[in-house]
Amino acid sequence: MDGSEPESWTIARVLVWAARDLRQRGSATARLDAELLLAHALGCDRIRLIVEGARPLGPAELAAYRELHRRRRAGEPVAYLRGEREFYGRPFAVDARVLGPRPETEILVEVALARSRQRRLSARVLDLCTGSGCVAITLAKERPTLRVLASDVSAGALEVAGHNAVRLGAVPALGLVCSDFYRAMGDYRGFFDLITANPPYLSDDEMAALPADVRDFEPHLALSAGPDGLGPTRQIVAGAPALLAPGGVLALEVAAGRAAEVRALLVGAGFGEIDTARDYAGIERVVSGVFGQQPFAPGPARG
């Protein structure tokens, strides 16, 4: 792989070499990265790599993998190299215009589905900062009776979301609008039963400490939230009451360590029944509340 060809580059040998090479360059998921990229280059799944581990790779296969490995070496995210990332069991197309969906954002979907269950036959949903559309499309697919409007300030992100809506069959239930938070939402006052958002929430210090594959490749517009990481969240919380129907729900993904501050913002904006859900790592990740309900002191985060 480095130009000095051994007698035979089998699938197994390529994976051992590639994982070691990426590990030496600081990758915490070196073996997984190598498997995902080789499977992509060969057009197969990872199980096939194990079954056919002794098979020698042909020159064209080696060349295809070399290029992917070279780009991963330089820090480009695996999701961009593969052109997709799985979310809630579905393959979402991604490129440098959007963040790759994260597993913790699945908790936002779970909370949204749970808190809109009583209105499952007719709920109207606004998904802000939609990016790839992973939250909006998943809600539309998991509960086809929902009417979902997906919004983003980035026209490029909306193109990706629209592509995903078509390829995943969510078009009938999903609309798209280009808007800076609520700026284009004047016609929707009191309309929505549920607002979801995974807004930018990293502070300036957190942005500076990001791994290179995030900092140098993923869109800062979807990550950076100013000095304290709460600027976009404040705007979303402050504007939500005007667009929510009575008893409507706001559900927000939040940064690690910032859930208490977001709960306070919701209380200050008139939300009650405030709940906090933890992600798969036990971090308080999603804060939600009901507008117009009596506030109460939230208990421990669940999950």
C-alpha beads as a LAMMPS data file, in Angstrom:
LAMMPS data file: protein, C-alpha beads

303 atoms
302 bonds

1 atom types
1 bond types

-500.0 500.0 xlo xhi
-500.0 500.0 ylo yhi
-500.0 500.0 zlo zhi

Masses

1 110.0

Atoms # bond

1 1 1 0.000 0.000 0.000
2 1 1 2.971 2.331 0.467
3 1 1 4.404 1.584 -2.963
4 1 1 6.419 -1.525 -2.117
5 1 1 4.070 -4.282 -3.187
6 1 1 4.176 -7.578 -1.225
7 1 1 3.494 -10.877 -2.893
8 1 1 -0.235 -10.496 -2.303
9 1 1 -2.408 -7.805 -0.763
10 1 1 -5.303 -9.855 0.588
11 1 1 -8.328 -8.242 2.184
12 1 1 -7.133 -9.291 5.636
13 1 1 -3.609 -7.966 5.042
14 1 1 -4.850 -4.627 3.760
15 1 1 -7.050 -4.200 6.842
16 1 1 -4.201 -4.966 9.242
17 1 1 -1.894 -2.498 7.474
18 1 1 -4.510 0.230 7.139
19 1 1 -5.711 -0.012 10.745
20 1 1 -2.137 0.181 12.038
21 1 1 -1.376 3.145 9.801
22 1 1 -4.466 5.082 10.923
23 1 1 -3.860 4.204 14.570
24 1 1 -0.347 5.619 14.343
25 1 1 -1.906 8.860 13.094
26 1 1 -4.175 9.147 16.115
27 1 1 -7.415 7.549 14.955
28 1 1 -9.467 6.183 17.844
29 1 1 -11.535 4.046 15.441
30 1 1 -8.766 2.894 13.122
31 1 1 -9.964 -0.664 12.480
32 1 1 -13.578 0.389 11.976
33 1 1 -12.517 3.173 9.610
34 1 1 -10.417 0.744 7.573
35 1 1 -13.257 -1.772 7.328
36 1 1 -15.874 0.788 6.364
37 1 1 -13.711 2.301 3.657
38 1 1 -12.547 -1.017 2.196
39 1 1 -16.132 -2.316 2.137
40 1 1 -17.144 0.889 0.352
41 1 1 -14.330 0.536 -2.193
42 1 1 -15.309 -3.078 -2.892
43 1 1 -19.079 -2.450 -2.878
44 1 1 -19.750 -5.016 -0.162
45 1 1 -20.604 -5.154 3.549
46 1 1 -18.136 -5.667 6.410
47 1 1 -19.147 -9.299 6.909
48 1 1 -17.965 -10.034 3.384
49 1 1 -14.518 -8.709 4.348
50 1 1 -14.269 -11.420 6.984
51 1 1 -15.641 -14.189 4.783
52 1 1 -13.283 -13.300 1.922
53 1 1 -10.321 -12.236 4.048
54 1 1 -7.869 -14.429 2.142
55 1 1 -8.868 -13.065 -1.275
56 1 1 -6.177 -11.027 -3.038
57 1 1 -7.273 -7.603 -4.244
58 1 1 -6.874 -6.678 -7.881
59 1 1 -5.037 -3.545 -9.047
60 1 1 -8.230 -1.537 -9.567
61 1 1 -9.558 -2.483 -6.124
62 1 1 -6.260 -1.527 -4.492
63 1 1 -6.191 1.782 -6.332
64 1 1 -9.735 2.625 -5.228
65 1 1 -8.933 1.845 -1.612
66 1 1 -5.611 3.687 -1.677
67 1 1 -7.370 6.919 -2.618
68 1 1 -9.925 6.574 0.188
69 1 1 -7.193 5.738 2.692
70 1 1 -5.110 8.712 1.572
71 1 1 -8.022 11.065 2.194
72 1 1 -8.783 9.488 5.576
73 1 1 -5.120 9.894 6.508
74 1 1 -5.569 13.615 5.858
75 1 1 -8.484 13.694 8.294
76 1 1 -11.509 13.669 5.989
77 1 1 -14.472 12.090 7.845
78 1 1 -15.401 8.541 6.923
79 1 1 -19.026 9.598 6.366
80 1 1 -17.977 12.045 3.635
81 1 1 -15.709 9.472 2.014
82 1 1 -18.543 6.941 1.906
83 1 1 -21.151 9.557 1.024
84 1 1 -23.572 8.397 3.699
85 1 1 -24.049 7.686 7.368
86 1 1 -26.632 5.546 9.117
87 1 1 -29.165 7.194 11.413
88 1 1 -32.054 5.409 13.100
89 1 1 -31.454 2.425 10.827
90 1 1 -31.573 4.406 7.575
91 1 1 -28.702 5.474 5.263
92 1 1 -28.574 9.271 4.965
93 1 1 -26.535 10.869 2.194
94 1 1 -24.016 13.375 3.559
95 1 1 -21.315 15.632 2.194
96 1 1 -19.337 18.653 3.374
97 1 1 -22.489 20.826 3.355
98 1 1 -23.921 19.042 6.405
99 1 1 -22.849 17.390 9.620
100 1 1 -22.766 13.632 9.612
101 1 1 -25.671 12.467 11.830
102 1 1 -24.538 11.464 15.322
103 1 1 -25.968 8.571 17.382
104 1 1 -26.844 10.935 20.241
105 1 1 -29.244 12.807 17.967
106 1 1 -31.381 9.660 17.851
107 1 1 -32.367 10.590 21.419
108 1 1 -33.939 13.788 20.048
109 1 1 -36.094 11.637 17.762
110 1 1 -37.090 9.360 20.634
111 1 1 -38.109 12.309 22.803
112 1 1 -40.031 13.954 19.958
113 1 1 -41.972 10.773 19.218
114 1 1 -42.757 10.181 22.888
115 1 1 -43.874 13.725 23.631
116 1 1 -46.068 13.984 20.523
117 1 1 -47.746 10.600 21.033
118 1 1 -51.074 12.088 22.116
119 1 1 -51.261 13.995 18.813
120 1 1 -49.785 11.258 16.664
121 1 1 -52.629 11.355 14.130
122 1 1 -52.378 15.028 13.290
123 1 1 -49.282 16.665 14.798
124 1 1 -47.591 19.479 12.884
125 1 1 -43.829 19.543 13.328
126 1 1 -41.084 22.094 12.672
127 1 1 -37.508 20.794 12.595
128 1 1 -35.017 23.670 12.833
129 1 1 -31.364 23.393 11.759
130 1 1 -32.335 20.284 9.823
131 1 1 -28.971 19.737 8.084
132 1 1 -29.120 16.367 6.347
133 1 1 -32.780 16.087 7.332
134 1 1 -32.089 13.127 9.593
135 1 1 -34.463 14.191 12.373
136 1 1 -37.267 15.520 10.170
137 1 1 -37.197 12.565 7.772
138 1 1 -36.992 10.017 10.572
139 1 1 -40.018 11.558 12.278
140 1 1 -41.940 11.502 8.998
141 1 1 -41.011 7.861 8.363
142 1 1 -41.607 6.623 11.896
143 1 1 -44.979 8.351 12.132
144 1 1 -46.406 8.926 8.626
145 1 1 -49.396 10.902 9.950
146 1 1 -47.112 13.780 10.996
147 1 1 -46.821 16.891 8.830
148 1 1 -43.185 17.983 9.018
149 1 1 -41.546 21.218 7.910
150 1 1 -37.737 21.088 7.819
151 1 1 -35.840 24.378 7.995
152 1 1 -32.214 25.421 7.645
153 1 1 -30.390 28.678 6.926
154 1 1 -28.064 26.836 4.517
155 1 1 -29.386 26.326 0.996
156 1 1 -26.764 23.631 0.490
157 1 1 -27.961 21.724 3.532
158 1 1 -31.537 21.886 2.268
159 1 1 -30.412 20.373 -1.038
160 1 1 -28.962 17.435 0.873
161 1 1 -32.105 17.126 3.002
162 1 1 -34.287 17.208 -0.114
163 1 1 -32.211 14.482 -1.731
164 1 1 -32.550 12.345 1.393
165 1 1 -36.301 12.925 1.511
166 1 1 -36.617 11.596 -2.033
167 1 1 -34.302 8.602 -1.639
168 1 1 -35.918 7.576 1.671
169 1 1 -39.504 8.108 0.545
170 1 1 -40.461 10.956 2.887
171 1 1 -41.537 13.534 0.296
172 1 1 -45.339 13.376 0.792
173 1 1 -45.083 14.260 4.498
174 1 1 -42.149 16.670 4.384
175 1 1 -41.728 20.292 3.353
176 1 1 -38.508 22.324 3.187
177 1 1 -37.930 26.016 3.847
178 1 1 -34.792 28.148 3.914
179 1 1 -34.934 30.264 7.058
180 1 1 -32.652 31.722 9.717
181 1 1 -34.446 30.158 12.669
182 1 1 -37.960 31.732 12.618
183 1 1 -37.340 34.586 10.178
184 1 1 -39.415 33.031 7.365
185 1 1 -42.098 31.646 9.694
186 1 1 -44.467 34.601 9.887
187 1 1 -47.369 32.602 8.454
188 1 1 -47.047 29.828 11.054
189 1 1 -47.937 31.612 14.305
190 1 1 -49.547 29.187 16.724
191 1 1 -49.359 26.431 14.119
192 1 1 -46.950 23.759 15.355
193 1 1 -47.555 21.044 17.920
194 1 1 -43.864 20.170 18.104
195 1 1 -40.614 22.002 17.390
196 1 1 -37.372 20.033 17.309
197 1 1 -33.869 21.419 16.913
198 1 1 -30.286 20.232 16.950
199 1 1 -28.769 23.720 16.777
200 1 1 -25.115 24.746 16.789
201 1 1 -24.080 24.470 20.443
202 1 1 -20.285 24.524 20.717
203 1 1 -18.599 27.431 22.447
204 1 1 -15.531 29.151 20.993
205 1 1 -13.266 27.167 23.336
206 1 1 -14.969 23.887 22.405
207 1 1 -14.583 24.680 18.704
208 1 1 -10.850 25.197 19.159
209 1 1 -10.542 21.803 20.896
210 1 1 -12.394 19.765 18.250
211 1 1 -10.676 16.806 16.577
212 1 1 -9.154 17.752 13.235
213 1 1 -11.591 15.639 11.207
214 1 1 -14.471 17.708 12.623
215 1 1 -12.779 21.103 12.892
216 1 1 -11.237 21.075 9.421
217 1 1 -13.983 19.384 7.399
218 1 1 -17.457 19.747 8.901
219 1 1 -19.426 23.007 8.435
220 1 1 -18.730 25.506 11.225
221 1 1 -22.139 27.060 10.586
222 1 1 -23.706 23.919 12.061
223 1 1 -21.314 23.734 15.024
224 1 1 -20.255 27.151 16.310
225 1 1 -22.534 28.897 18.813
226 1 1 -20.463 31.807 20.077
227 1 1 -18.614 32.482 23.332
228 1 1 -20.807 30.407 25.661
229 1 1 -22.357 27.975 23.161
230 1 1 -25.913 29.099 23.893
231 1 1 -26.592 31.862 21.349
232 1 1 -28.677 29.839 18.853
233 1 1 -30.459 27.959 21.648
234 1 1 -31.542 31.242 23.255
235 1 1 -33.028 32.398 19.943
236 1 1 -34.892 29.132 19.432
237 1 1 -36.346 29.079 22.952
238 1 1 -37.348 32.752 22.839
239 1 1 -39.113 32.444 19.487
240 1 1 -40.818 29.079 19.993
241 1 1 -43.889 30.272 21.976
242 1 1 -45.116 32.378 19.048
243 1 1 -45.168 29.376 16.715
244 1 1 -46.403 26.671 19.068
245 1 1 -50.055 25.783 19.481
246 1 1 -51.311 25.619 23.091
247 1 1 -49.655 22.678 24.782
248 1 1 -47.019 22.423 22.058
249 1 1 -43.643 20.840 22.765
250 1 1 -40.115 22.154 22.195
251 1 1 -37.320 19.544 22.167
252 1 1 -33.660 20.583 21.896
253 1 1 -30.383 18.727 21.646
254 1 1 -27.863 20.378 23.972
255 1 1 -24.137 20.290 24.620
256 1 1 -22.666 18.148 27.362
257 1 1 -22.796 20.018 30.645
258 1 1 -25.280 22.643 29.474
259 1 1 -28.647 21.002 30.163
260 1 1 -29.282 22.933 33.397
261 1 1 -28.826 26.257 31.611
262 1 1 -31.216 25.205 28.844
263 1 1 -33.812 24.049 31.374
264 1 1 -33.639 27.513 32.939
265 1 1 -34.167 29.111 29.528
266 1 1 -37.309 27.035 29.003
267 1 1 -38.700 27.942 32.402
268 1 1 -38.061 31.626 31.679
269 1 1 -39.913 31.376 28.357
270 1 1 -43.053 29.890 29.920
271 1 1 -42.447 26.172 29.414
272 1 1 -43.394 23.540 31.963
273 1 1 -43.309 19.744 32.263
274 1 1 -39.598 20.061 31.529
275 1 1 -37.783 16.784 30.982
276 1 1 -34.178 15.824 30.280
277 1 1 -33.097 12.659 28.467
278 1 1 -29.606 11.180 28.513
279 1 1 -27.754 9.839 25.478
280 1 1 -26.086 6.438 25.114
281 1 1 -23.058 7.694 27.066
282 1 1 -25.203 8.860 29.990
283 1 1 -24.831 12.561 29.114
284 1 1 -27.820 14.888 29.506
285 1 1 -28.492 15.441 25.801
286 1 1 -32.098 16.448 25.083
287 1 1 -34.143 19.004 27.019
288 1 1 -37.852 19.361 26.271
289 1 1 -40.843 21.187 27.646
290 1 1 -44.516 21.969 27.050
291 1 1 -45.488 25.570 26.370
292 1 1 -48.136 27.050 28.611
293 1 1 -48.015 24.282 31.206
294 1 1 -47.271 24.939 34.869
295 1 1 -43.490 24.864 35.384
296 1 1 -42.114 22.569 38.010
297 1 1 -38.684 21.683 39.298
298 1 1 -37.351 19.009 36.939
299 1 1 -36.177 15.752 38.445
300 1 1 -33.096 13.742 37.503
301 1 1 -32.440 13.176 33.841
302 1 1 -33.773 9.886 32.540
303 1 1 -32.148 7.465 30.147

Bonds

1 1 1 2
2 1 2 3
3 1 3 4
4 1 4 5
5 1 5 6
6 1 6 7
7 1 7 8
8 1 8 9
9 1 9 10
10 1 10 11
11 1 11 12
12 1 12 13
13 1 13 14
14 1 14 15
15 1 15 16
16 1 16 17
17 1 17 18
18 1 18 19
19 1 19 20
20 1 20 21
21 1 21 22
22 1 22 23
23 1 23 24
24 1 24 25
25 1 25 26
26 1 26 27
27 1 27 28
28 1 28 29
29 1 29 30
30 1 30 31
31 1 31 32
32 1 32 33
33 1 33 34
34 1 34 35
35 1 35 36
36 1 36 37
37 1 37 38
38 1 38 39
39 1 39 40
40 1 40 41
41 1 41 42
42 1 42 43
43 1 43 44
44 1 44 45
45 1 45 46
46 1 46 47
47 1 47 48
48 1 48 49
49 1 49 50
50 1 50 51
51 1 51 52
52 1 52 53
53 1 53 54
54 1 54 55
55 1 55 56
56 1 56 57
57 1 57 58
58 1 58 59
59 1 59 60
60 1 60 61
61 1 61 62
62 1 62 63
63 1 63 64
64 1 64 65
65 1 65 66
66 1 66 67
67 1 67 68
68 1 68 69
69 1 69 70
70 1 70 71
71 1 71 72
72 1 72 73
73 1 73 74
74 1 74 75
75 1 75 76
76 1 76 77
77 1 77 78
78 1 78 79
79 1 79 80
80 1 80 81
81 1 81 82
82 1 82 83
83 1 83 84
84 1 84 85
85 1 85 86
86 1 86 87
87 1 87 88
88 1 88 89
89 1 89 90
90 1 90 91
91 1 91 92
92 1 92 93
93 1 93 94
94 1 94 95
95 1 95 96
96 1 96 97
97 1 97 98
98 1 98 99
99 1 99 100
100 1 100 101
101 1 101 102
102 1 102 103
103 1 103 104
104 1 104 105
105 1 105 106
106 1 106 107
107 1 107 108
108 1 108 109
109 1 109 110
110 1 110 111
111 1 111 112
112 1 112 113
113 1 113 114
114 1 114 115
115 1 115 116
116 1 116 117
117 1 117 118
118 1 118 119
119 1 119 120
120 1 120 121
121 1 121 122
122 1 122 123
123 1 123 124
124 1 124 125
125 1 125 126
126 1 126 127
127 1 127 128
128 1 128 129
129 1 129 130
130 1 130 131
131 1 131 132
132 1 132 133
133 1 133 134
134 1 134 135
135 1 135 136
136 1 136 137
137 1 137 138
138 1 138 139
139 1 139 140
140 1 140 141
141 1 141 142
142 1 142 143
143 1 143 144
144 1 144 145
145 1 145 146
146 1 146 147
147 1 147 148
148 1 148 149
149 1 149 150
150 1 150 151
151 1 151 152
152 1 152 153
153 1 153 154
154 1 154 155
155 1 155 156
156 1 156 157
157 1 157 158
158 1 158 159
159 1 159 160
160 1 160 161
161 1 161 162
162 1 162 163
163 1 163 164
164 1 164 165
165 1 165 166
166 1 166 167
167 1 167 168
168 1 168 169
169 1 169 170
170 1 170 171
171 1 171 172
172 1 172 173
173 1 173 174
174 1 174 175
175 1 175 176
176 1 176 177
177 1 177 178
178 1 178 179
179 1 179 180
180 1 180 181
181 1 181 182
182 1 182 183
183 1 183 184
184 1 184 185
185 1 185 186
186 1 186 187
187 1 187 188
188 1 188 189
189 1 189 190
190 1 190 191
191 1 191 192
192 1 192 193
193 1 193 194
194 1 194 195
195 1 195 196
196 1 196 197
197 1 197 198
198 1 198 199
199 1 199 200
200 1 200 201
201 1 201 202
202 1 202 203
203 1 203 204
204 1 204 205
205 1 205 206
206 1 206 207
207 1 207 208
208 1 208 209
209 1 209 210
210 1 210 211
211 1 211 212
212 1 212 213
213 1 213 214
214 1 214 215
215 1 215 216
216 1 216 217
217 1 217 218
218 1 218 219
219 1 219 220
220 1 220 221
221 1 221 222
222 1 222 223
223 1 223 224
224 1 224 225
225 1 225 226
226 1 226 227
227 1 227 228
228 1 228 229
229 1 229 230
230 1 230 231
231 1 231 232
232 1 232 233
233 1 233 234
234 1 234 235
235 1 235 236
236 1 236 237
237 1 237 238
238 1 238 239
239 1 239 240
240 1 240 241
241 1 241 242
242 1 242 243
243 1 243 244
244 1 244 245
245 1 245 246
246 1 246 247
247 1 247 248
248 1 248 249
249 1 249 250
250 1 250 251
251 1 251 252
252 1 252 253
253 1 253 254
254 1 254 255
255 1 255 256
256 1 256 257
257 1 257 258
258 1 258 259
259 1 259 260
260 1 260 261
261 1 261 262
262 1 262 263
263 1 263 264
264 1 264 265
265 1 265 266
266 1 266 267
267 1 267 268
268 1 268 269
269 1 269 270
270 1 270 271
271 1 271 272
272 1 272 273
273 1 273 274
274 1 274 275
275 1 275 276
276 1 276 277
277 1 277 278
278 1 278 279
279 1 279 280
280 1 280 281
281 1 281 282
282 1 282 283
283 1 283 284
284 1 284 285
285 1 285 286
286 1 286 287
287 1 287 288
288 1 288 289
289 1 289 290
290 1 290 291
291 1 291 292
292 1 292 293
293 1 293 294
294 1 294 295
295 1 295 296
296 1 296 297
297 1 297 298
298 1 298 299
299 1 299 300
300 1 300 301
301 1 301 302
302 1 302 303
